[in-house]
Amino acid sequence: MQADFRPPRRRRRVDEEYVAPLPVSRSSPETTRAAARPAARPTTSCFRADLINRHVLVTEPEQISDIYNQGYFGKGVLSRARPDHGVSDQWQQHEGFLLPVITQARYEELVGWAESALLAQGLAHVAVNQMLLRLRQPVQADELRREADNGDKPRAGAHADHSPDPDPEPNQSPSREFGPVLSPDLSPDQGSDSETDDAPVVPGPGFVLVIADADHETRQLRRNPLRRTEYLQLGLEEAFFLVYSLGCLSVHLRQEPLSITQLWRQFVALRPDFVSSYAAYHHFRSRGWVPKTGSGAKYGADMLLYRKGPPFYHASYSVVVEKVDEHFQGSTLRPFSWRSLATLSRITANVSKELLLCYVIRPTDLSEAELDSPACLSKLKVQDVMVSRWVSSKERAEQEDI
């Protein structure tokens, strides 16, 4: 049966502009590997990440924004996908500042988390109670301005509009980032307590507006009881692609930068299937797709493929990666029976996706010692096959139309 490639389904609401991704090489693996050498690439890595336990984390806020926006690499450790996590979805202007608005119950929940964190640090209950008592006291606008003048301001991109998304996939909701200076007509809530509506609005330095009555009319200015730090978590395939193929990332282990070979060996030790998984990731990424590893677990797949990125289109393909020899035999990563394959195909069709079987073909002359270096990628071949589920009623209806 001839494969029917359907166009990807565009999302109904897109609140962000498409940013050109980091450069993707379409050359052969040998050329890509040569281009990643310092001699051929005079520029140094502009991004830094740290390998902590089994995770690759980017902690610099500006680098987090650049890496995610230019290709949608990684996900936030506290968010669904976009690394932008706040205490509230609603914001309001107050005394020239843009502040999150939360309910009294939500504020008490944050205070409880702060209490647990302080007690875990070994502080005495008396000292913790004094801190929490100070947090619950309303704050005057003068104190807000004074701390803002002292430089206690967050970086640009202080908040995202996490609106509900009916998409069942684990993608981020549409996001609208607010920079350090905003015009009042761009704020989520037009209500303002300030008489100077034409003044620039900046995010408040660690303060929130708490709804103090049932009518949601009285709002008190208080300190944010808990400041959570958002990091960008890169998948192993994503991190190695940025290091090996693009040469724009440097991964450190215990403050020491890792070479490409050292990083490859670290990832292979962490994940025995990393060789085949990265070969498939590199295959799709170099052809313009945005693969998201881990996102396909709920559909029984290894990765999902997006056109342009998750904010613009739903995932088009669910990918299952298999390693085989030149005769398409060998120890499979995931042994399939006809029943399990049919089940996976039906699940994929029910969520409006196509199922791809991606075979990473290992030649017979490739030894185990050669797999200890990324040079083996030049000998691996990748072939993908689309699995189409035959529906008898649909086929019969098409025949009747003819």
Summary of the structure (lengths in Angstrom):
residues: 402
radius of gyration: 25.3
end to end distance: 17.3
largest distance: 82.1
contacts: 1155
relative contact order: 0.15
helix: 31%
strand: 21%
